[in-house]
Amino acid sequence: MRALGPQQQEVLDQMQLSLQRRIDRLFFVLFIAQWLLLTFTAAWVSPLTWNGAESSLHPHLVLAFSIGGVICLLTGLVVRRPRYPQLNMYIVATCQMIFSGLVIHVSGGRIESHFHVFGSLAFLSSYRSTKVLVWATVLTLLNHLVGGAYWPSLVYGTTAASAWRALEHGAWVLFEDTFLFYSIRNSVREMTSIAISQTALKESFGQMQSQEKERSLQLSESRLKLVEQEQALVNAGRMTALGEMAGGIAHEINNPLAVIIATTEVLQKELEEKRTISPEELRESLLVIDRTSLRIARIIKGLRNVSRDSTNEDLVDCKFQTVLEEVLGMCEKKFLLHDIKFEVLDERKDRDFLLRMARVQMAQVLVNLLNNAFDAVVDLPEKWIRIRLTDQGGDVRVEVRDSGVPI
């Protein structure tokens, strides 16, 4: 038999332990059945013994009931508390061979009762242990040798028996053992083969799990890279859109700056010539500078919001009109420079309604939509872009239409 590895030996030991516990429970049931059957038989055949006119329980009935009950109690304790599995097998084997001797004794040594020994050995071979079978065989031989020498009537049903008769019975027992040993050997080989197969399957399953973990890790890394690439593409698209708007934004900022510079030059010139400026003129000039400065600030604020990283942006409550005005402040001038007619149709009933949104992402979406519309109509003879806002439940429906050719 091939040598087993630690894991294979562990699996084989577990299989043998599981088998032994099942056989222990089977023998416990068998002991109860034998006890009841033997007690019933003794009570049926010869319940009483007579001494003249006096009667008493027959010794066979007393022995069947008492010894059989003790054996059942002992095996019950062994089965319920299997602290020493190897020792339990020998206890069960000893009790079973005692029961065989008890059956032979109660039957008065009838030859038919000796077949109980062969049945007991066959049942004990279920443990698949040659040592247990050898132990049971030794107990049988000792019973026939000692019992035949001192109490031949209890073993053979005769007043005298030679040692050769015990050897004859022992030979028949050894004859049966030959086949039982062969059967045990084949059964152990099968269990060993099963243990090897189970260990191989367990190792294969472990390798599959390791490979699955590696693949899952690789897949997670690939997904992470894909998300990063998608985010990079989004950022690149956002910067492209900002680049396309750069000309319009520069023109949009230059005009207010020119107004501020011109107003400042006028004030300086009047100061140089008159050295005094009326409060009304100063107030009007400051209002012009203030309005144009606010316009520049609004454009820069919209540009900053659109260009900001929105990867981990939180949801906030804000007016959709505010986001739309920031985006239009960056796009309107570009549309005017290319003679594109642009209009916003706001059909909402409540324009101050707050919406929960990712503000920067919403602005980026609007910029992309308007840029796509710009690209679709910039070379057409009829150029127009229209934004339509309508109520839809608790949300706002935004439609961006243009005069371009449908896809």
C-alpha positions as CSV (number, residue, x, y, z in Angstrom):
1,M,0.0,0.0,0.0
2,R,1.4,3.4,-1.0
3,A,2.5,5.9,1.6
4,L,0.0,8.7,2.2
5,G,0.8,12.3,2.7
6,P,-0.3,14.2,5.8
7,Q,-3.5,15.6,4.2
8,Q,-4.4,12.2,2.7
9,Q,-3.9,10.5,6.0
10,E,-6.0,13.0,7.8
11,V,-8.9,12.4,5.3
12,L,-8.5,8.7,5.7
13,D,-8.6,9.0,9.5
14,Q,-11.7,11.1,9.4
15,M,-13.4,8.5,7.1
16,Q,-12.4,5.6,9.4
17,L,-13.7,7.6,12.5
18,S,-17.0,8.3,10.8
19,L,-17.3,4.7,9.8
20,Q,-16.5,3.5,13.3
21,R,-19.2,5.7,14.9
22,R,-21.8,4.4,12.5
23,I,-20.8,0.8,13.3
24,D,-20.9,1.6,17.1
25,R,-24.5,2.7,16.8
26,L,-25.3,-0.3,14.7
27,F,-23.9,-2.6,17.3
28,F,-25.8,-0.9,20.1
29,V,-29.1,-1.6,18.2
30,L,-27.9,-5.1,17.6
31,F,-27.1,-5.7,21.3
32,I,-30.6,-4.6,22.3
33,A,-32.2,-6.9,19.7
34,Q,-30.0,-9.9,20.8
35,W,-30.8,-9.2,24.4
36,L,-34.5,-9.1,23.9
37,L,-34.5,-12.1,21.6
38,L,-32.3,-14.3,23.9
39,T,-34.4,-13.3,27.0
40,F,-37.6,-14.2,25.2
41,T,-36.2,-17.5,23.9
42,A,-35.0,-18.5,27.4
43,A,-38.4,-17.6,28.9
44,W,-40.2,-19.5,26.2
45,V,-38.1,-22.7,26.2
46,S,-37.4,-23.1,30.0
47,P,-38.6,-20.3,32.2
48,L,-38.5,-22.4,35.4
49,T,-36.3,-25.0,37.0
50,W,-37.9,-27.5,39.4
51,N,-36.5,-29.1,42.6
52,G,-39.2,-31.5,43.5
53,A,-42.4,-29.5,44.1
54,E,-40.5,-26.2,44.3
55,S,-39.8,-24.1,41.2
56,S,-37.6,-21.1,40.6
57,L,-36.4,-19.0,37.6
58,H,-34.1,-21.0,35.3
59,P,-30.5,-19.9,35.5
60,H,-30.4,-19.5,31.7
61,L,-33.2,-16.9,31.9
62,V,-31.4,-15.1,34.7
63,L,-28.1,-15.1,32.8
64,A,-29.7,-14.0,29.5
65,F,-31.5,-11.1,31.2
66,S,-28.7,-9.9,33.5
67,I,-25.6,-10.4,31.4
68,G,-27.3,-9.2,28.3
69,G,-28.6,-6.1,30.1
70,V,-25.1,-5.3,31.4
71,I,-23.7,-5.6,27.9
72,C,-26.4,-3.3,26.5
73,L,-25.7,-0.7,29.2
74,L,-21.9,-0.8,28.6
75,T,-22.2,-0.5,24.9
76,G,-24.7,2.3,25.3
77,L,-22.2,4.3,27.4
78,V,-19.4,3.6,24.9
79,V,-21.6,4.8,21.9
80,R,-22.9,7.9,23.6
81,R,-19.5,9.0,24.9
82,P,-16.9,8.0,22.3
83,R,-13.8,9.5,24.1
84,Y,-11.4,6.7,23.0
85,P,-12.5,5.6,19.5
86,Q,-9.9,2.8,19.1
87,L,-10.6,1.4,22.6
88,N,-14.3,1.4,21.8
89,M,-13.9,-1.1,19.0
90,Y,-12.2,-3.6,21.3
91,I,-14.9,-3.1,23.9
92,V,-17.7,-3.7,21.4
93,A,-15.8,-6.7,20.0
94,T,-15.4,-8.2,23.5
95,C,-19.1,-7.7,24.4
96,Q,-20.2,-9.3,21.1
97,M,-18.1,-12.4,21.7
98,I,-19.4,-12.6,25.3
99,F,-22.9,-12.5,23.8
100,S,-21.9,-15.4,21.4
101,G,-20.7,-17.4,24.4
102,L,-23.9,-16.5,26.3
103,V,-26.0,-17.7,23.3
104,I,-24.1,-21.0,23.3
105,H,-24.5,-21.4,27.0
106,V,-28.2,-20.7,27.1
107,S,-28.8,-23.1,24.2
108,G,-27.0,-25.9,26.2
109,G,-24.1,-26.0,23.7
110,R,-26.2,-26.9,20.7
111,I,-24.1,-27.0,17.5
112,E,-26.5,-24.6,15.8
113,S,-25.7,-21.9,18.3
114,H,-22.0,-21.9,17.3
115,F,-23.0,-20.2,14.0
116,H,-23.6,-17.1,16.1
117,V,-19.8,-16.8,16.4
118,F,-19.5,-16.7,12.6
119,G,-22.1,-14.0,12.4
120,S,-20.5,-12.0,15.1
121,L,-17.1,-12.1,13.3
122,A,-18.8,-11.0,10.0
123,F,-20.4,-8.0,11.8
124,L,-17.1,-7.1,13.5
125,S,-15.3,-7.0,10.1
126,S,-17.5,-4.0,9.3
127,Y,-15.0,-2.0,11.4
128,R,-12.5,-2.8,8.6
129,S,-9.8,-3.5,11.2
130,T,-7.8,-6.7,11.1
131,K,-6.7,-6.1,14.7
132,V,-10.2,-6.1,16.0
133,L,-11.0,-9.3,14.1
134,V,-7.9,-11.0,15.5
135,W,-8.9,-9.9,19.0
136,A,-12.4,-11.4,18.5
137,T,-10.9,-14.6,17.1
138,V,-8.5,-15.0,20.2
139,L,-11.5,-14.6,22.5
140,T,-13.4,-17.3,20.6
141,L,-10.5,-19.7,20.8
142,L,-10.0,-19.1,24.5
143,N,-13.7,-19.6,25.1
144,H,-13.7,-23.0,23.4
145,L,-10.4,-24.1,24.9
146,V,-11.1,-23.1,28.5
147,G,-14.8,-23.7,28.4
148,G,-14.3,-27.1,26.7
149,A,-11.8,-28.1,29.3
150,Y,-13.7,-27.1,32.4
151,W,-17.4,-26.8,31.4
152,P,-17.8,-28.9,28.3
153,S,-21.6,-29.1,28.7
154,L,-21.9,-25.4,28.4
155,V,-19.9,-25.2,25.2
156,Y,-20.5,-28.5,23.5
157,G,-23.5,-29.9,25.3
158,T,-21.5,-33.0,26.4
159,T,-20.0,-34.0,29.7
160,A,-16.6,-34.4,28.2
161,A,-14.7,-32.9,25.2
162,S,-11.2,-33.2,23.9
163,A,-8.9,-30.3,23.0
164,W,-9.1,-31.5,19.4
165,R,-12.7,-30.4,19.3
166,A,-11.8,-26.9,20.3
167,L,-9.1,-26.9,17.6
168,E,-11.7,-28.0,15.1
169,H,-14.0,-25.1,15.9
170,G,-10.9,-22.8,15.9
171,A,-10.0,-24.0,12.4
172,W,-13.5,-23.2,11.1
173,V,-13.2,-19.7,12.6
174,L,-9.8,-19.2,11.0
175,F,-11.3,-20.4,7.7
176,E,-13.9,-17.6,7.9
177,D,-11.2,-15.1,9.0
178,T,-9.3,-15.8,5.8
179,F,-12.2,-14.4,3.7
180,L,-12.8,-11.6,6.2
181,F,-9.2,-10.5,6.1
182,Y,-9.3,-10.3,2.3
183,S,-12.5,-8.3,2.4
184,I,-11.1,-5.9,5.0
185,R,-7.9,-5.4,2.9
186,N,-9.9,-4.5,-0.2
187,S,-12.2,-2.2,1.7
188,V,-9.2,-0.4,3.2
189,R,-7.7,0.0,-0.2
190,E,-11.0,1.5,-1.5
191,M,-11.1,3.9,1.4
192,T,-7.5,4.9,0.8
193,S,-8.2,5.5,-2.9
194,I,-11.2,7.6,-2.0
195,A,-9.1,9.6,0.5
196,I,-6.5,10.3,-2.2
197,S,-9.2,11.4,-4.6
198,Q,-10.8,13.6,-2.1
199,T,-7.5,15.2,-1.2
200,A,-6.7,15.8,-4.9
201,L,-10.2,17.3,-5.4
202,K,-9.7,19.6,-2.4
203,E,-6.3,20.7,-3.6
204,S,-7.8,21.4,-7.1
205,F,-10.6,23.3,-5.6
206,G,-8.1,25.3,-3.5
207,Q,-6.1,26.1,-6.6
208,M,-9.3,27.1,-8.4
209,Q,-10.2,29.4,-5.6
210,S,-6.7,31.0,-5.6
211,Q,-6.9,31.5,-9.3
212,E,-10.4,33.0,-8.9
213,K,-9.1,35.4,-6.3
214,E,-6.3,36.4,-8.6
215,R,-8.6,36.9,-11.5
216,S,-11.0,38.9,-9.3
217,L,-8.1,41.1,-8.2
218,Q,-7.0,41.6,-11.8
219,L,-10.6,42.4,-12.8
220,S,-10.8,44.9,-10.0
221,E,-7.6,46.5,-11.1
222,S,-8.8,46.6,-14.7
223,R,-12.1,48.2,-13.6
224,L,-10.2,50.8,-11.6
225,K,-7.9,51.6,-14.6
226,L,-11.0,51.8,-16.8
227,V,-12.7,54.2,-14.4
228,E,-9.5,56.3,-14.3
229,Q,-9.3,56.3,-18.1
230,E,-13.0,57.2,-18.4
231,Q,-12.4,60.0,-15.9
232,A,-9.4,61.1,-17.9
233,L,-11.4,61.2,-21.1
234,V,-14.1,63.2,-19.3
235,N,-11.5,65.7,-18.1
236,A,-10.0,65.8,-21.6
237,G,-13.4,66.4,-23.1
238,R,-14.1,69.1,-20.6
239,M,-10.8,70.9,-21.3
240,T,-11.5,70.5,-25.1
241,A,-14.9,72.2,-24.6
242,L,-13.2,74.9,-22.6
243,G,-10.7,75.4,-25.3
244,E,-13.4,75.7,-27.9
245,M,-15.1,78.4,-25.7
246,A,-11.8,80.2,-25.0
247,G,-12.2,82.6,-28.0
248,G,-15.7,83.5,-27.0
249,I,-14.8,83.8,-23.4
250,A,-11.8,86.0,-24.1
251,H,-14.0,88.3,-26.3
252,E,-16.7,88.3,-23.6
253,I,-14.2,89.4,-21.0
254,N,-12.3,91.9,-23.2
255,N,-15.5,93.9,-23.9
256,P,-16.2,94.7,-20.2
257,L,-12.5,95.3,-19.6
258,A,-12.5,97.8,-22.5
259,V,-15.5,99.5,-20.9
260,I,-13.8,99.7,-17.6
261,I,-10.6,101.0,-19.1
262,A,-12.5,103.6,-21.2
263,T,-14.5,104.8,-18.2
264,T,-11.3,105.1,-16.2
265,E,-9.5,107.1,-18.9
266,V,-12.5,109.4,-19.2
267,L,-12.4,110.0,-15.4
268,Q,-8.6,110.6,-15.5
269,K,-9.0,113.1,-18.4
270,E,-11.7,115.0,-16.7
271,L,-9.6,115.2,-13.6
272,E,-6.6,116.5,-15.5
273,E,-8.7,119.1,-17.4
274,K,-11.3,120.2,-14.8
275,R,-9.7,118.8,-11.7
276,T,-13.2,118.4,-10.2
277,I,-16.0,115.9,-11.1
278,S,-19.6,116.3,-10.1
279,P,-21.1,113.6,-7.8
280,E,-23.6,112.6,-10.5
281,E,-20.9,112.0,-13.1
282,L,-18.7,110.0,-10.6
283,R,-21.7,107.9,-9.5
284,E,-22.6,107.1,-13.1
285,S,-19.0,106.1,-14.0
286,L,-18.8,103.9,-10.9
287,L,-22.0,102.2,-11.7
288,V,-20.7,101.4,-15.2
289,I,-17.5,100.0,-13.7
290,D,-19.5,98.0,-11.1
291,R,-21.8,96.4,-13.7
292,T,-19.0,95.5,-16.0
293,S,-16.9,94.0,-13.1
294,L,-19.9,91.9,-12.0
295,R,-20.3,90.6,-15.6
296,I,-16.6,89.6,-15.7
297,A,-16.9,87.9,-12.2
298,R,-19.9,86.0,-13.4
299,I,-18.1,84.7,-16.5
300,I,-15.0,83.7,-14.4
301,K,-17.2,82.0,-11.8
302,G,-18.9,79.9,-14.5
303,L,-15.6,79.0,-16.1
304,R,-14.2,77.9,-12.7
305,N,-17.2,75.8,-11.9
306,V,-17.1,74.0,-15.3
307,S,-13.4,73.3,-15.2
308,R,-13.4,72.0,-11.6
309,D,-12.9,68.2,-10.9
310,S,-16.3,66.7,-10.3
311,T,-15.2,63.1,-9.5
312,N,-16.3,63.1,-5.8
313,E,-18.8,65.9,-6.0
314,D,-21.6,65.9,-3.4
315,L,-25.2,66.6,-4.2
316,V,-26.4,70.1,-3.3
317,D,-29.7,72.0,-3.5
318,C,-29.5,74.9,-6.0
319,K,-31.6,76.6,-8.6
320,F,-31.3,75.3,-12.1
321,Q,-31.6,78.8,-13.4
322,T,-28.3,79.7,-11.6
323,V,-26.4,76.9,-13.3
324,L,-27.8,77.7,-16.7
325,E,-26.9,81.4,-16.4
326,E,-23.3,80.5,-15.6
327,V,-23.0,78.3,-18.6
328,L,-24.8,80.8,-20.9
329,G,-22.4,83.5,-19.8
330,M,-19.6,81.5,-21.3
331,C,-21.3,80.4,-24.5
332,E,-23.6,83.2,-25.7
333,K,-20.8,85.4,-27.1
334,K,-19.4,82.5,-29.1
335,F,-22.8,82.0,-30.7
336,L,-23.1,85.7,-31.5
337,L,-19.7,85.8,-33.1
338,H,-20.8,83.1,-35.5
339,D,-24.3,84.5,-36.2
340,I,-26.1,81.7,-34.4
341,K,-29.5,82.5,-33.2
342,F,-29.8,81.5,-29.5
343,E,-32.9,81.5,-27.3
344,V,-34.0,80.1,-24.0
345,L,-37.7,79.1,-23.6
346,D,-38.5,78.8,-19.9
347,E,-42.0,77.3,-19.5
348,R,-41.7,76.4,-15.8
349,K,-44.3,77.7,-13.4
350,D,-41.8,78.0,-10.4
351,R,-38.4,79.2,-11.5
352,D,-37.1,79.5,-8.0
353,F,-37.6,75.8,-7.3
354,L,-34.5,74.1,-5.7
355,L,-33.2,70.9,-7.3
356,R,-30.8,68.4,-5.7
357,M,-28.0,67.9,-8.2
358,A,-24.2,67.6,-8.7
359,R,-23.8,71.2,-9.7
360,V,-20.4,71.0,-11.5
361,Q,-21.4,67.9,-13.4
362,M,-24.7,69.5,-14.5
363,A,-22.8,72.5,-15.8
364,Q,-20.4,70.3,-17.7
365,V,-23.3,68.4,-19.3
366,L,-24.9,71.6,-20.4
367,V,-21.5,72.9,-21.9
368,N,-21.1,69.6,-23.8
369,L,-24.6,69.7,-25.2
370,L,-24.2,73.4,-26.3
371,N,-20.8,72.6,-27.9
372,N,-22.2,69.7,-29.8
373,A,-25.1,71.9,-31.0
374,F,-22.6,74.6,-32.0
375,D,-20.6,72.1,-34.0
376,A,-23.7,70.8,-35.7
377,V,-24.9,74.3,-37.0
378,V,-21.8,76.4,-37.3
379,D,-21.4,75.7,-41.1
380,L,-25.1,75.7,-42.0
381,P,-27.0,78.6,-43.7
382,E,-29.7,78.4,-41.1
383,K,-28.2,78.4,-37.6
384,W,-30.1,78.4,-34.4
385,I,-29.9,76.7,-31.0
386,R,-32.9,76.6,-28.6
387,I,-33.0,75.5,-24.9
388,R,-36.5,74.6,-23.6
389,L,-37.2,74.2,-19.9
390,T,-40.4,72.4,-18.7
391,D,-41.7,71.0,-15.4
392,Q,-41.8,67.2,-15.1
393,G,-43.1,66.2,-11.7
394,G,-40.5,67.3,-9.2
395,D,-37.8,67.6,-11.8
396,V,-36.9,69.9,-14.7
397,R,-36.9,68.7,-18.3
398,V,-34.1,70.3,-20.4
399,E,-34.3,70.0,-24.2
400,V,-31.4,71.3,-26.4
401,R,-32.5,71.6,-30.0
402,D,-30.6,72.9,-33.0
403,S,-31.0,73.3,-36.8
404,G,-28.4,70.7,-37.5
405,V,-29.0,67.5,-39.5
406,P,-30.4,64.7,-37.3
407,I,-28.1,61.7,-36.7
